[in-house]
Amino acid sequence: MSNSQAPMQAVEVRVYPIFTVRWLAVHALAIPSVFFLGAIAAMQFISR
């Protein structure tokens, strides 16, 4: 390791986008799922 004057510059910083196709797919499924779980949980407390 004679090349010690270059301190760890091989790692390039990558900025990833937030809104991707995967993000849209996950939230398109997760948001209604949480809504329906809340609705089903609320139905358990309805007394007739």
ZILIN-V406971 format. One record per pair of residues at least 24 apart in sequence whose ideal C-beta (glycine too) atoms are under 7 Angstrom apart, sorted by sequence separation. I is the first residue (numbers start at 1). GAP is how many residues later the second one is. D is the distance in Angstrom with one decimal. If there is no record, write none. Layout:
BEGIN
i=I gap=GAP d=D
i=I gap=GAP d=D
END
This chain:
BEGIN
none
END
